[in-house]
């Protein structure tokens, strides 16, 4: 993967997020036809094909031309092989009107997705200071709580749109209405904590979630993004926020070379 990157490669489990926009609704067939191919992909330990919403978080509106894949890989080599040789990745390059891909180093997670922990009891790790972060939140909403949940969404959407430090976010989901998620990118941990714990709208909703048991299952995970490629709504939201791997000379002198904000 080329594009914006930070030198966090190495051994161990990694994740990736792929956002694809197609020119027409024919792309919906890939949600069915790609499943057997993904099940047979070596080194792919967990994956979900996901529809997307029209807003920045969970919403009732769906964008039927845009789809996503969240994946967990045994190691870097497995993702490299998929990107280079998979018929799924080759079709993305041939058919997608717009595509954005990011590699993710898991930092922390809690909860389950479909009865599984995708990260196998990952120990929580604090990110380096001033490091961009990605956040995945996912929930199965109890049917009797659907009305309350979707009444709360607009307020959180507005707060998210106004939040300083949120680089991008999107609502994603497996099933219409009941199995929803968000994927978001943040400037640093401080920006995440400000939204999560100091914003009235989000803080209020979280309190109601806990008090009234809205979810039958949930997952919350944080990642360090370390390589992005392509565009998301016409731009790479991580452009200018990640650093490139150090050059040999910089490594010898303990320095890092940073991609300038206007670099491609």
Beta strands, then each sheet from edge to edge (+ up, - down):
strand 1: 4-5
strand 2: 14-21
strand 3: 44-53
strand 4: 62-73
strand 5: 98-111
strand 6: 133-141
strand 7: 166-175
strand 8: 179-186
strand 9: 215-230
sheet 1: 1+ 9- 5+ 2- 4+ 3- 7+ 8- 6+
end
